[in-house]
Amino acid sequence: MGEETAKDNCIFPKCPKCGKGYLLPFSYKEDVFEKWKCSNDECGYTVQKRERRN
């Protein structure tokens, strides 16, 4: 089995912006699944689970 097979079995969703990376949970002083960040360093796309209230 090659490296490509392992990538195809990733449990995380593909990045909708670049299509190369995966959306991974990213935590910074908040719920671990609050923010998701693309694993592709060139992309840097982030998704937040809910809007922040001021």
MOPAC internal coordinates of N, CA, C and O (Angstrom, degrees):
PM7 1SCF
backbone

  N    0.0000 0     0.00 0     0.00 0    0    0    0
  C    1.4558 1     0.00 0     0.00 0    1    0    0
  C    1.5212 1   110.02 1     0.00 0    2    1    0
  O    1.2310 1   120.80 1   -50.12 1    3    2    1
  N    1.3017 1   116.08 1   129.88 1    3    2    1
  C    1.4601 1   120.77 1  -179.09 1    5    3    2
  C    1.5079 1   112.09 1   -89.82 1    6    5    3
  O    1.2310 1   121.50 1    -1.78 1    7    6    5
  N    1.3030 1   114.74 1   178.22 1    7    6    5
  C    1.4620 1   121.39 1  -179.53 1    9    7    6
  C    1.5297 1   111.17 1   -64.63 1   10    9    7
  O    1.2310 1   120.40 1   147.07 1   11   10    9
  N    1.3137 1   116.84 1   -32.93 1   11   10    9
  C    1.4638 1   121.82 1  -178.73 1   13   11   10
  C    1.5292 1   111.47 1   -62.19 1   14   13   11
  O    1.2310 1   120.30 1   142.24 1   15   14   13
  N    1.3291 1   117.03 1   -37.76 1   15   14   13
  C    1.4565 1   121.57 1   178.84 1   17   15   14
  C    1.5206 1   110.68 1   -63.63 1   18   17   15
  O    1.2310 1   120.26 1   138.24 1   19   18   17
  N    1.3018 1   117.10 1   -41.76 1   19   18   17
  C    1.4624 1   121.18 1   179.61 1   21   19   18
  C    1.5252 1   110.53 1   -63.52 1   22   21   19
  O    1.2310 1   119.92 1   140.58 1   23   22   21
  N    1.3080 1   117.76 1   -39.42 1   23   22   21
  C    1.4615 1   121.21 1   179.26 1   25   23   22
  C    1.5227 1   111.21 1   -65.32 1   26   25   23
  O    1.2310 1   119.88 1   142.33 1   27   26   25
  N    1.3085 1   117.82 1   -37.67 1   27   26   25
  C    1.4575 1   121.61 1  -179.58 1   29   27   26
  C    1.5250 1   112.39 1   -67.25 1   30   29   27
  O    1.2310 1   120.02 1   158.54 1   31   30   29
  N    1.3196 1   117.56 1   -21.46 1   31   30   29
  C    1.4545 1   121.95 1  -178.83 1   33   31   30
  C    1.5346 1   112.56 1   -95.52 1   34   33   31
  O    1.2310 1   119.74 1  -165.75 1   35   34   33
  N    1.3140 1   118.10 1    14.25 1   35   34   33
  C    1.4589 1   121.59 1  -179.52 1   37   35   34
  C    1.5277 1   110.03 1   -64.36 1   38   37   35
  O    1.2310 1   120.31 1   -44.76 1   39   38   37
  N    1.3389 1   117.01 1   135.24 1   39   38   37
  C    1.4644 1   120.50 1  -178.57 1   41   39   38
  C    1.5275 1   112.19 1   -81.39 1   42   41   39
  O    1.2310 1   119.89 1   167.64 1   43   42   41
  N    1.3294 1   117.82 1   -12.36 1   43   42   41
  C    1.4574 1   120.97 1  -178.48 1   45   43   42
  C    1.5272 1   110.58 1   -89.87 1   46   45   43
  O    1.2310 1   120.38 1   -29.86 1   47   46   45
  N    1.3349 1   116.88 1   150.14 1   47   46   45
  C    1.4752 1   119.87 1  -178.53 1   49   47   46
  C    1.5253 1   112.91 1   -71.07 1   50   49   47
  O    1.2310 1   120.81 1   -31.75 1   51   50   49
  N    1.3325 1   116.05 1   148.25 1   51   50   49
  C    1.4628 1   121.88 1   176.21 1   53   51   50
  C    1.5279 1   108.87 1   -66.21 1   54   53   51
  O    1.2310 1   120.83 1   -32.15 1   55   54   53
  N    1.3164 1   116.01 1   147.85 1   55   54   53
  C    1.4588 1   121.32 1   177.28 1   57   55   54
  C    1.5311 1   109.47 1   -67.42 1   58   57   55
  O    1.2310 1   119.82 1   -54.00 1   59   58   57
  N    1.3481 1   117.94 1   126.00 1   59   58   57
  C    1.4580 1   119.70 1  -179.57 1   61   59   58
  C    1.5300 1   113.40 1   -72.69 1   62   61   59
  O    1.2310 1   120.34 1   162.19 1   63   62   61
  N    1.3252 1   116.96 1   -17.81 1   63   62   61
  C    1.4614 1   120.26 1  -178.33 1   65   63   62
  C    1.5282 1   112.38 1   -83.46 1   66   65   63
  O    1.2310 1   120.26 1   125.74 1   67   66   65
  N    1.3499 1   117.12 1   -54.26 1   67   66   65
  C    1.4727 1   119.29 1  -175.25 1   69   67   66
  C    1.5308 1   112.92 1  -101.72 1   70   69   67
  O    1.2310 1   120.00 1   153.89 1   71   70   69
  N    1.3433 1   117.61 1   -26.11 1   71   70   69
  C    1.4548 1   120.88 1   179.57 1   73   71   70
  C    1.5265 1   114.32 1    75.05 1   74   73   71
  O    1.2310 1   120.12 1   179.30 1   75   74   73
  N    1.3275 1   117.39 1    -0.70 1   75   74   73
  C    1.4679 1   121.04 1  -178.76 1   77   75   74
  C    1.5217 1   112.03 1  -100.38 1   78   77   75
  O    1.2310 1   120.61 1   140.94 1   79   78   77
  N    1.3293 1   116.43 1   -39.06 1   79   78   77
  C    1.4570 1   121.21 1  -177.93 1   81   79   78
  C    1.5181 1   111.91 1   -95.96 1   82   81   79
  O    1.2310 1   121.33 1     2.34 1   83   82   81
  N    1.3176 1   115.06 1  -177.66 1   83   82   81
  C    1.4569 1   122.07 1   177.98 1   85   83   82
  C    1.5155 1   108.86 1  -121.12 1   86   85   83
  O    1.2310 1   120.32 1   -30.44 1   87   86   85
  N    1.3348 1   116.99 1   149.56 1   87   86   85
  C    1.4548 1   121.12 1   176.62 1   89   87   86
  C    1.5249 1   108.35 1   -81.96 1   90   89   87
  O    1.2310 1   120.79 1   -63.55 1   91   90   89
  N    1.3235 1   116.09 1   116.45 1   91   90   89
  C    1.4560 1   122.45 1  -178.09 1   93   91   90
  C    1.5164 1   110.34 1  -112.79 1   94   93   91
  O    1.2310 1   119.72 1   -36.37 1   95   94   93
  N    1.3415 1   118.15 1   143.63 1   95   94   93
  C    1.4666 1   120.60 1   177.18 1   97   95   94
  C    1.5257 1   110.18 1   -60.51 1   98   97   95
  O    1.2310 1   120.69 1   -45.41 1   99   98   97
  N    1.3170 1   116.29 1   134.59 1   99   98   97
  C    1.4517 1   122.30 1  -178.05 1  101   99   98
  C    1.5119 1   107.71 1  -131.81 1  102  101   99
  O    1.2310 1   120.14 1   -62.45 1  103  102  101
  N    1.3133 1   117.34 1   117.55 1  103  102  101
  C    1.4566 1   121.05 1  -176.30 1  105  103  102
  C    1.5167 1   111.72 1  -111.47 1  106  105  103
  O    1.2310 1   120.89 1   -47.34 1  107  106  105
  N    1.3131 1   115.91 1   132.66 1  107  106  105
  C    1.4596 1   121.56 1   173.31 1  109  107  106
  C    1.5201 1   107.76 1  -145.14 1  110  109  107
  O    1.2310 1   120.95 1   -85.59 1  111  110  109
  N    1.3278 1   115.79 1    94.41 1  111  110  109
  C    1.4736 1   122.66 1  -179.06 1  113  111  110
  C    1.5246 1   112.48 1    57.18 1  114  113  111
  O    1.2310 1   120.57 1  -144.10 1  115  114  113
  N    1.3056 1   116.51 1    35.90 1  115  114  113
  C    1.4578 1   120.76 1   178.95 1  117  115  114
  C    1.5309 1   109.83 1  -155.83 1  118  117  115
  O    1.2310 1   120.70 1    -0.89 1  119  118  117
  N    1.3063 1   116.26 1   179.11 1  119  118  117
  C    1.4564 1   122.32 1   177.20 1  121  119  118
  C    1.5320 1   109.57 1   -53.77 1  122  121  119
  O    1.2310 1   119.90 1   -45.43 1  123  122  121
  N    1.3195 1   117.79 1   134.57 1  123  122  121
  C    1.4678 1   122.17 1  -175.21 1  125  123  122
  C    1.5286 1   112.37 1   -58.36 1  126  125  123
  O    1.2310 1   119.44 1   150.81 1  127  126  125
  N    1.3321 1   118.67 1   -29.19 1  127  126  125
  C    1.4625 1   120.90 1   179.68 1  129  127  126
  C    1.5276 1   112.47 1  -101.99 1  130  129  127
  O    1.2310 1   120.32 1  -163.36 1  131  130  129
  N    1.3307 1   116.99 1    16.64 1  131  130  129
  C    1.4610 1   121.55 1  -179.89 1  133  131  130
  C    1.5328 1   111.33 1   -73.08 1  134  133  131
  O    1.2310 1   120.55 1   139.90 1  135  134  133
  N    1.3168 1   116.55 1   -40.10 1  135  134  133
  C    1.4627 1   121.53 1  -176.74 1  137  135  134
  C    1.5158 1   109.67 1  -125.57 1  138  137  135
  O    1.2310 1   120.52 1   -42.31 1  139  138  137
  N    1.3243 1   116.62 1   137.69 1  139  138  137
  C    1.4546 1   122.66 1   178.32 1  141  139  138
  C    1.5175 1   108.62 1  -119.82 1  142  141  139
  O    1.2310 1   120.39 1   -43.16 1  143  142  141
  N    1.3229 1   116.86 1   136.84 1  143  142  141
  C    1.4612 1   121.08 1  -176.85 1  145  143  142
  C    1.5230 1   109.93 1  -128.12 1  146  145  143
  O    1.2310 1   120.69 1   -38.18 1  147  146  145
  N    1.3318 1   116.28 1   141.82 1  147  146  145
  C    1.4596 1   121.43 1   178.86 1  149  147  146
  C    1.5232 1   110.18 1   -67.11 1  150  149  147
  O    1.2310 1   120.76 1   -41.82 1  151  150  149
  N    1.3244 1   116.16 1   138.18 1  151  150  149
  C    1.4647 1   121.01 1  -179.00 1  153  151  150
  C    1.5242 1   112.11 1   -77.40 1  154  153  151
  O    1.2310 1   119.89 1   167.48 1  155  154  153
  N    1.3293 1   117.81 1   -12.52 1  155  154  153
  C    1.4612 1   122.39 1   178.98 1  157  155  154
  C    1.5380 1   108.45 1   -81.00 1  158  157  155
  O    1.2310 1   120.38 1   -66.45 1  159  158  157
  N    1.3288 1   116.87 1   113.55 1  159  158  157
  C    1.4633 1   121.06 1  -177.33 1  161  159  158
  C    1.5273 1   113.02 1   -60.09 1  162  161  159
  O    1.2310 1   120.11 1   151.02 1  163  162  161
  N    1.3186 1   117.39 1   -28.98 1  163  162  161
  C    1.4583 1   120.77 1  -179.52 1  165  163  162
  C    1.5297 1   111.75 1   -74.07 1  166  165  163
  O    1.2310 1   120.00 1   158.47 1  167  166  165
  N    1.3175 1   117.60 1   -21.53 1  167  166  165
  C    1.4673 1   122.03 1  -176.60 1  169  167  166
  C    1.5326 1   110.83 1   -89.98 1  170  169  167
  O    1.2310 1   120.11 1   115.24 1  171  170  169
  N    1.3299 1   117.40 1   -64.76 1  171  170  169
  C    1.4606 1   121.47 1   179.63 1  173  171  170
  C    1.5187 1   114.76 1    73.63 1  174  173  171
  O    1.2310 1   119.65 1  -164.89 1  175  174  173
  N    1.3268 1   118.28 1    15.11 1  175  174  173
  C    1.4647 1   123.03 1   179.87 1  177  175  174
  C    1.5286 1   110.35 1   -64.38 1  178  177  175
  O    1.2310 1   119.95 1   -43.85 1  179  178  177
  N    1.3409 1   117.70 1   136.15 1  179  178  177
  C    1.4600 1   121.50 1   177.00 1  181  179  178
  C    1.5280 1   110.56 1  -127.78 1  182  181  179
  O    1.2310 1   121.20 1   -30.91 1  183  182  181
  N    1.3182 1   115.31 1   149.09 1  183  182  181
  C    1.4590 1   122.68 1   177.83 1  185  183  182
  C    1.5185 1   107.23 1  -128.43 1  186  185  183
  O    1.2310 1   120.82 1   -44.71 1  187  186  185
  N    1.3370 1   116.04 1   135.29 1  187  186  185
  C    1.4641 1   119.79 1   175.48 1  189  187  186
  C    1.5182 1   108.90 1  -108.59 1  190  189  187
  O    1.2310 1   121.34 1   -39.88 1  191  190  189
  N    1.3325 1   115.05 1   140.12 1  191  190  189
  C    1.4622 1   121.30 1  -176.27 1  193  191  190
  C    1.5372 1   111.47 1   -64.20 1  194  193  191
  O    1.2310 1   120.50 1   141.41 1  195  194  193
  N    1.3153 1   116.65 1   -38.59 1  195  194  193
  C    1.4519 1   120.29 1  -179.50 1  197  195  194
  C    1.5258 1   110.46 1  -145.63 1  198  197  195
  O    1.2310 1   121.25 1   -19.35 1  199  198  197
  N    1.3104 1   115.22 1   160.65 1  199  198  197
  C    1.4576 1   120.30 1  -179.89 1  201  199  198
  C    1.5236 1   110.30 1   -74.04 1  202  201  199
  O    1.2310 1   121.39 1   -34.08 1  203  202  201
  N    1.3222 1   114.94 1   145.92 1  203  202  201
  C    1.4699 1   119.75 1   176.58 1  205  203  202
  C    1.5212 1   109.80 1   -81.53 1  206  205  203
  O    1.2310 1   121.38 1   -37.29 1  207  206  205
  N    1.3066 1   114.96 1   142.71 1  207  206  205
  C    1.4670 1   119.74 1   176.50 1  209  207  206
  C    1.5118 1   108.98 1  -109.14 1  210  209  207
  O    1.2310 1   120.51 1   -48.89 1  211  210  209
  N    1.3050 1   116.63 1   131.11 1  211  210  209
  C    1.4710 1   120.82 1  -179.56 1  213  211  210
  C    1.4958 1   112.18 1   -89.15 1  214  213  211
  O    1.2310 1   120.10 1   180.00 1  215  214  213

